[in-house]
């Protein structure tokens, strides 16, 4: 029987001590299957869903083999989206806390290239990026991989779905032959098998067995038109009252229509689609992830990279175009040991999709009726948090601790009326730092108090503007 303890692995003591401080005592199945092989230098292909702990499965291998005393790029991790790359970087920094002076650089679109070039000129140990931007830096000569030891393809199936095949081929041409390669994918279509054959050295295939969706309660509803779909969404959310619900639509036109209908009904809802500017996209993802909005309506492409362990509910406004996309959608709930629910709507003309899904699941799909609501359940409810935007970020040397301290301080430098004692630490949620701005979630009932504190007290000896994002 394979051990699930990190302490039975050949990992550096400083990494193990940090894992213990983080409360990581036992490995998830994907970690227990992968780490014993990857730590010994084996190439691995790992089929596992998002939220299975795969970042630590490859991250600990990278960190364990790192030579900190040289600032050569030793590891390259490719991700399909900027959001996922940022999340991977954040997790690797947490895992590396016990090892000083590790430099991790992210290379993604939506950030000026010249800033990234400057960062690379000062050296790095690990680079995490999206294929397009990494390819750009390689072509410019600003990214050099001569000393690369580890090459990771994370969510490889999503990268192919997003049209990154050419960029991947170009990047692989720059990667040294003498390296360890790890490929992670939620699905394993022929295109992924082809990549594995072309870039890996006798890879070991790992497929995390068991029902990946065992913590997800699935329901299906037959509908006749969009009005029934929209009223069905409202009924499900009001009946189950999730803190966070993600609604998938097949087109951005549907996203806009569904979000607008829910706003009219009184829901706190956000829309995520390809027409959004990067700033608006970032802000939308932050507000949903920190529980400042109950519902996010999105297309599949727009939602890639969204990583929320506690997502309560997924609703498929239309059935996905294929089984793999359906599984990827519903796999966003019921993660990290949490329970979740997935609800899919289908019309008569989508019956062929349901037959394919039945065949894949080897189970009959039975249509349910939408729930009837009691008087108490008909009331639209508010999300528990609100988000504040601050006009300073990493470039102004702001840290999460500075923002938390300003919000919870019992003293105030301001003599303005109503500015004094801060809020409690438990009333502060997620803090997200960008180069020139920051976002902090606070309990809805103390949002105005928090806003007054940030507007009137100083951080780092400076005054910053702050806004309360409505909704």
PyMOL commands that set and color helices and strands:
alter all, ss='L'
color gray80, all
select helices_A, chain A and resi 6-8+13-21+29-38+54-64+82-95+113-121+131-140+156-161+165-174+190-199+226-240+252-265+278-289+300-303+323-330+348-361+376-378+394-396+400-408+425-427+444-456
alter helices_A, ss='H'
color red, helices_A
select strands_A, chain A and resi 44-47+75-79+104-107+126-130+150-153+180-185+204-207+216-222+245-248+269-272+295-298+313-316+340-346+385-390+428-433+438-443+466-469
alter strands_A, ss='S'
color yellow, strands_A
deselect
rebuild
show_as cartoon
